[in-house]
Amino acid sequence: MGRGCRRKRGAWNIPAAGAKKLATLTGAAKNETTRTPVATARRREAFNALIAEMRDVKKRYFLEPPLTDADIVSLGLKPHDPTSTPSGKPAAQVMAETYLVGRHELGVRLIYVTGSEADPANKGYRIWYSIAGRDETPPANPEDLRKSFFTKRKKDVIEFEFGESGKTAYFAVQIENDGKKGLWGPLVSAYPVGK
């Protein structure tokens, strides 16, 4: 099928069966409303299935043959700009505020201590944490934290193991930008896990 055919009225529509499948997967991804570890795992599986289907739809109906800039504009989208915008090292500082979500889950909300949230250098957040029991030495500064994960969200949930019940979680955050790390946020402790 040539590009001239693809521009006819209705040529950009997804077939009814594809739209129905997307609707079903969207419903499954929204279905889990509880915050238990099992529900969280089911929600992740549902979202992964939805993302895979969306990528397939994009490839199947919009990228074969590859779209020209004119095709993209006709869809009401902005053409891709291959020029990357340079951004410097993150200068802002962020702290972690924790709150109880479930028995072995802590919510982490990121709050800017210094700097601007709108700074383009703030691409994502590396949340560092460690767990320490009563008989263990707690971390003295952020560099002592051992585990971490990267997120682009300012609000996230961390699940802990059953064996970590009663121990205290310690957190600190660094803003990251393409391998460049910002200032450490303050070291904070949370509720005992599993309490």
Backbone hydrogen bonds in HBPLUS format (Angstrom, degrees):
<---DONOR---> <-ACCEPTOR-->    atom                        ^
c    i                          cat <-CA-CA->   ^        H-A-AA   ^      H-
h    n   atom  resd res      DA  || num        DHA   H-A  angle D-A-AA Bond
n    s   type  num  typ     dist DA aas  dist angle  dist       angle   num
A0005-CYS N   A0002-GLY O   3.19 MM   3  5.53 128.4  2.47 103.6 114.8     1
A0006-ARG N   A0002-GLY O   3.39 MM   4  6.77 148.6  2.49 141.8 150.2     2
A0006-ARG N   A0003-ARG O   3.07 MM   3  5.04 118.4  2.46  93.7 109.3     3
A0008-LYS N   A0005-CYS O   3.21 MM   3  5.67 170.5  2.22 116.4 118.9     4
A0011-ALA N   A0008-LYS O   2.89 MM   3  5.34 158.2  1.94 142.8 141.0     5
A0013-ASN N   A0010-GLY O   3.21 MM   3  5.53 165.6  2.23 112.9 117.3     6
A0018-GLY N   A0015-PRO O   3.00 MM   3  5.35 119.6  2.38 106.5 121.2     7
A0019-ALA N   A0015-PRO O   3.01 MM   4  6.36 157.8  2.06 156.3 163.5     8
A0020-LYS N   A0016-ALA O   2.88 MM   4  6.07 153.7  1.95 148.4 155.7     9
A0021-LYS N   A0017-ALA O   3.02 MM   4  6.23 155.0  2.08 143.4 149.7    10
A0022-LEU N   A0018-GLY O   3.01 MM   4  6.26 157.9  2.06 146.6 152.5    11
A0023-ALA N   A0019-ALA O   2.97 MM   4  6.20 153.9  2.04 144.7 151.8    12
A0024-THR N   A0020-LYS O   2.94 MM   4  6.21 154.8  2.00 148.5 155.1    13
A0025-LEU N   A0021-LYS O   2.98 MM   4  6.21 165.4  2.00 152.8 156.2    14
A0026-THR N   A0022-LEU O   2.88 MM   4  6.03 151.4  1.96 145.5 154.0    15
A0027-GLY N   A0023-ALA O   2.96 MM   4  6.16 157.0  2.02 145.5 151.3    16
A0028-ALA N   A0024-THR O   3.01 MM   4  6.31 153.6  2.08 146.8 154.1    17
A0029-ALA N   A0025-LEU O   2.96 MM   4  6.16 151.4  2.05 143.4 151.0    18
A0030-LYS N   A0026-THR O   3.04 MM   4  6.28 139.7  2.20 143.7 154.3    19
A0031-ASN N   A0027-GLY O   3.00 MM   4  5.91 119.0  2.38 137.8 152.9    20
A0031-ASN N   A0028-ALA O   3.34 MM   3  5.01 144.9  2.47  91.6 101.4    21
A0040-THR N   A0036-THR O   2.88 MM   4  6.08 158.5  1.93 156.7 163.3    22
A0041-ALA N   A0037-PRO O   3.00 MM   4  6.18 153.9  2.07 142.3 148.7    23
A0042-ARG N   A0038-VAL O   2.94 MM   4  6.25 158.7  1.99 150.2 156.2    24
A0043-ARG N   A0039-ALA O   2.85 MM   4  6.03 156.0  1.90 147.9 154.8    25
A0044-ARG N   A0040-THR O   2.98 MM   4  6.22 156.4  2.04 146.0 151.9    26
A0045-GLU N   A0041-ALA O   3.03 MM   4  6.33 160.8  2.07 148.9 153.8    27
A0046-ALA N   A0042-ARG O   2.92 MM   4  6.17 159.8  1.96 150.1 155.7    28
A0047-PHE N   A0043-ARG O   2.90 MM   4  6.12 161.9  1.93 152.8 157.5    29
A0048-ASN N   A0044-ARG O   2.88 MM   4  6.08 157.7  1.93 150.4 156.8    30
A0049-ALA N   A0045-GLU O   2.99 MM   4  6.23 154.4  2.05 147.3 153.9    31
A0050-LEU N   A0046-ALA O   2.97 MM   4  6.22 155.6  2.03 146.8 153.8    32
A0051-ILE N   A0047-PHE O   2.85 MM   4  6.06 162.0  1.88 153.3 157.7    33
A0052-ALA N   A0048-ASN O   3.00 MM   4  6.15 159.6  2.04 145.1 150.7    34
A0053-GLU N   A0049-ALA O   3.04 MM   4  6.26 156.7  2.10 145.5 151.5    35
A0054-MET N   A0050-LEU O   2.89 MM   4  6.15 156.5  1.95 150.9 157.8    36
A0055-ARG N   A0051-ILE O   2.95 MM   4  6.19 157.1  2.01 150.1 156.0    37
A0056-ASP N   A0052-ALA O   3.00 MM   4  6.23 150.5  2.09 141.7 150.1    38
A0057-VAL N   A0053-GLU O   2.89 MM   4  6.16 157.4  1.94 150.6 156.2    39
A0058-LYS N   A0054-MET O   2.94 MM   4  6.16 162.8  1.97 148.1 152.9    40
A0059-LYS N   A0055-ARG O   2.94 MM   4  6.15 161.4  1.97 147.2 152.1    41
A0060-ARG N   A0056-ASP O   2.77 MM   4  5.84 165.9  1.79 153.5 158.2    42
A0061-TYR N   A0057-VAL O   2.90 MM   4  5.79 168.1  1.91 153.0 155.6    43
A0062-PHE N   A0058-LYS O   2.98 MM   4  5.19 143.3  2.12 130.1 138.6    44
A0072-ILE N   A0068-THR O   3.04 MM   4  6.39 158.4  2.09 151.9 157.5    45
A0073-VAL N   A0069-ASP O   2.92 MM   4  6.18 158.1  1.97 150.3 155.9    46
A0074-SER N   A0070-ALA O   2.92 MM   4  6.13 151.8  2.00 144.6 152.6    47
A0075-LEU N   A0071-ASP O   3.17 MM   4  6.50 127.3  2.46 137.9 150.8    48
A0075-LEU N   A0072-ILE O   3.14 MM   3  5.21 139.1  2.32  96.7 108.2    49
A0077-LEU N   A0072-ILE O   3.09 MM   5  5.50 158.1  2.14 155.4 150.3    50
A0076-GLY N   A0073-VAL O   2.86 MM   3  5.04 156.4  1.91 108.4 115.9    51
A0093-GLN N   A0114-THR O   3.10 MM  21  5.07 162.0  2.13 123.0 125.5    52
A0113-VAL N   A0093-GLN O   2.75 MM  20  5.43 161.7  1.78 146.7 152.3    53
A0114-THR N   A0093-GLN O   3.28 MM  21  5.07 160.8  2.32 129.1 133.0    54
A0095-MET N   A0111-ILE O   2.87 MM  16  5.39 164.7  1.89 154.2 157.3    55
A0111-ILE N   A0095-MET O   2.96 MM  16  5.39 166.8  1.97 157.0 161.4    56
A0097-GLU N   A0109-ARG O   2.78 MM  12  5.06 165.0  1.80 153.3 158.3    57
A0109-ARG N   A0097-GLU O   2.74 MM  12  5.06 170.6  1.75 155.7 159.2    58
A0099-TYR N   A0107-GLY O   2.97 MM   8  5.04 145.5  2.09 135.1 139.9    59
A0107-GLY N   A0099-TYR O   2.69 MM   8  5.04 166.3  1.71 169.3 167.0    60
A0101-VAL N   A0105-GLU O   3.19 MM   4  5.38 167.6  2.21 139.7 137.1    61
A0102-GLY N   A0105-GLU O   3.36 MM   3  4.77 166.6  2.38 118.1 121.7    62
A0105-GLU N   A0102-GLY O   3.30 MM   3  4.77 174.5  2.31 101.5 101.2    63
A0194-GLY N   A0103-ARG O   2.90 MM  91  4.58 107.9  2.43 154.4 171.0    64
A0160-PHE N   A0104-HIS O   2.79 MM  56  5.24 164.1  1.81 159.2 161.6    65
A0106-LEU N   A0158-ILE O   3.01 MM  52  5.42 159.7  2.06 152.4 157.2    66
A0158-ILE N   A0106-LEU O   2.89 MM  52  5.42 166.9  1.91 157.0 160.5    67
A0108-VAL N   A0156-ASP O   2.76 MM  48  5.29 164.7  1.78 156.8 157.7    68
A0156-ASP N   A0108-VAL O   2.90 MM  48  5.29 157.4  1.96 147.5 155.0    69
A0110-LEU N   A0154-LYS O   2.82 MM  44  5.03 170.3  1.83 150.4 151.2    70
A0119-ASP N   A0116-SER O   3.27 MM   3  5.53 167.8  2.29 108.9 112.4    71
A0122-ASN N   A0119-ASP O   3.04 MM   3  5.80 170.2  2.05 126.2 129.4    72
A0123-LYS N   A0121-ALA O   3.08 MM   2  5.74 126.2  2.38 106.8  91.7    73
A0124-GLY N   A0176-GLU O   3.17 MM  52  5.34 134.7  2.38 155.1 157.2    74
A0176-GLU N   A0124-GLY O   2.88 MM  52  5.34 165.6  1.90 133.7 138.1    75
A0125-TYR N   A0151-THR O   2.75 MM  26  5.36 168.6  1.76 166.9 171.0    76
A0151-THR N   A0125-TYR O   2.89 MM  26  5.36 157.0  1.95 151.3 159.0    77
A0126-ARG N   A0174-GLN O   2.76 MM  48  5.22 177.9  1.76 168.1 168.6    78
A0174-GLN N   A0126-ARG O   3.02 MM  48  5.22 157.7  2.07 142.7 149.9    79
A0127-ILE N   A0149-PHE O   2.91 MM  22  5.56 157.7  1.96 172.8 165.7    80
A0149-PHE N   A0127-ILE O   3.09 MM  22  5.56 141.6  2.25 136.4 147.6    81
A0128-TRP N   A0172-ALA O   2.85 MM  44  5.33 163.5  1.87 175.8 178.5    82
A0172-ALA N   A0128-TRP O   3.06 MM  44  5.33 146.5  2.18 142.4 144.4    83
A0129-TYR N   A0147-LYS O   2.78 MM  18  5.30 157.4  1.83 144.9 148.8    84
A0147-LYS N   A0129-TYR O   2.99 MM  18  5.30 156.4  2.05 164.5 165.2    85
A0130-SER N   A0170-TYR O   3.08 MM  40  5.37 141.5  2.24 138.3 147.8    86
A0170-TYR N   A0130-SER O   2.85 MM  40  5.37 157.8  1.89 159.9 165.4    87
A0132-ALA N   A0168-THR O   2.95 MM  36  5.44 157.9  1.99 148.8 155.6    88
A0168-THR N   A0132-ALA O   2.94 MM  36  5.44 166.2  1.96 150.1 145.5    89
A0136-GLU N   A0133-GLY O   3.11 MM   3  5.15 159.6  2.15 106.3 112.6    90
A0144-ASP N   A0141-ASN O   2.97 MM   3  5.73 162.8  2.00 126.4 131.8    91
A0145-LEU N   A0142-PRO O   3.09 MM   3  5.65 167.9  2.11 119.8 123.6    92
A0164-GLU N   A0161-GLU O   3.01 MM   3  5.42 159.5  2.05 111.5 118.1    93
A0165-SER N   A0162-PHE O   3.12 MM   3  5.69 159.2  2.16 122.4 123.2    94
A0167-LYS N   A0164-GLU O   3.17 MM   3  5.69 161.6  2.21 131.6 134.9    95
A0166-GLY N   A0193-VAL O   2.56 MM  27  5.30 158.3  1.60 170.3 162.3    96
A0193-VAL N   A0167-LYS O   2.72 MM  26  5.62 154.0  1.78 173.5 170.9    97
A0190-ALA N   A0169-ALA O   2.81 MM  21  5.32 141.2  1.96 160.2 165.3    98
A0171-PHE N   A0188-VAL O   2.76 MM  17  5.29 162.3  1.79 157.2 163.4    99
A0188-VAL N   A0171-PHE O   2.88 MM  17  5.29 163.4  1.90 153.0 158.6   100
A0185-GLY N   A0173-VAL O   2.79 MM  12  5.13 136.8  1.97 146.6 160.1   101
A0182-GLY N   A0175-ILE O   2.76 MM   7  5.07 154.1  1.82 161.8 163.3   102
A0177-ASN N   A0180-LYS O   2.83 MM   3  5.00 143.4  1.97 143.1 153.5   103
A0180-LYS N   A0177-ASN O   2.90 MM   3  5.00 162.3  1.93 116.6 119.1   104
A0195-LYS N   A0192-PRO O   3.42 MM   3  5.88 154.8  2.49 132.8 130.1   105
